[in-house]
């Protein structure tokens, strides 16, 4: 059995239609940035690794030009400092499960010297060499993180690519659902409270789950919608990817 904790490290306002499919026009939605600590007596696992200030600074000028300064990313606490409050150092992390390669989920991958990185074979191959130029935004998908995974982690035997559904550790299952991105994975984790489902960016908020509204601007709207149904079937506790209410419902982020 595992313990699951949501770790907050930043925030952002984002346009409503990008969060809720064809709805919430002219609204700004406040989002928190999380990554997740998954622990058992045997393993320390991270689901995603958060974003560095460097990557936020690199992205914010383009975000300001495209969307407006209100959408600037704010790193409220360095993800490694957040981990330190949990008495976890980068050397303590055995595995990192990458849900997808957007900068707020993957930009810190090189900072975990012992970890094995687990990600979708199909997804990593696609984002590393998309079929058409321009389908991979270099700000959204940081090239340095991709190079680390494809070169350094692979060279050191620390890259593990998975089938579209796989039990990656006893009691932890990843499913490449697609939807928000082609490489998007959800994670199912067995805990004392039942199966915790991290749906990540296929449902950024509880409203996506409660109203069955898929994420706006997806790579595949059918896959994004199907992932909502998958979670309803397979998870006892479904945790959205960016809702500030996560830490209201689960004090200190302790989900299970």
PEZI-V883627 format. One record per backbone hydrogen bond with DSSP energy under -0.5 kcal/mol. CO is the residue of the C=O (numbers start at 1). NH is the residue of the N-H. If there is no record, write none. Layout:
{{CO;NH} {CO;NH}}
This chain:
{{2;192} {3;39} {4;255} {4;256} {5;37} {6;8} {7;35} {9;76} {9;77} {10;33} {11;74} {12;31} {14;29} {15;18} {15;19} {16;19} {16;20} {20;23} {24;27} {27;16} {28;30} {29;14} {31;12} {33;9} {33;10} {35;7} {36;38} {36;47} {37;5} {38;45} {39;3} {43;40} {44;94} {44;95} {45;38} {46;48} {46;97} {47;36} {50;108} {52;56} {53;57} {54;58} {55;59} {56;60} {57;61} {59;63} {60;64} {61;65} {62;66} {63;67} {63;68} {68;71} {69;72} {70;13} {73;75} {74;11} {74;76} {78;81} {78;82} {79;83} {80;84} {81;85} {82;86} {83;86} {83;88} {84;87} {89;92} {89;93} {90;93} {94;116} {95;46} {96;98} {96;118} {97;48} {97;99} {99;185} {102;105} {102;106} {103;107} {105;49} {106;109} {108;111} {109;112} {111;113} {112;115} {116;96} {116;118} {117;119} {117;160} {118;98} {119;162} {120;124} {121;125} {122;126} {123;127} {124;128} {125;129} {132;135} {135;137} {137;141} {140;103} {140;142} {142;146} {143;147} {144;148} {145;149} {146;150} {147;151} {147;152} {148;153} {149;154} {151;155} {152;156} {153;158} {153;159} {154;157} {158;117} {158;160} {159;161} {160;119} {162;121} {164;176} {166;168} {166;174} {169;172} {171;190} {172;168} {172;169} {173;188} {174;166} {175;177} {175;186} {178;180} {179;219} {179;220} {181;184} {184;177} {184;178} {186;175} {187;198} {188;173} {189;196} {190;2} {191;194} {194;191} {194;196} {195;197} {195;236} {195;237} {196;189} {196;198} {197;199} {197;239} {198;187} {199;202} {200;203} {200;241} {202;215} {203;241} {204;242} {205;209} {206;210} {207;211} {208;213} {209;212} {212;214} {214;21} {220;224} {221;225} {222;226} {223;227} {224;228} {225;228} {225;229} {226;230} {227;231} {228;232} {229;233} {230;234} {231;235} {237;197} {237;239} {238;240} {239;199} {239;200} {242;32} {243;246} {244;247} {245;249} {246;250} {250;253} {251;254} {253;6} {253;255}}
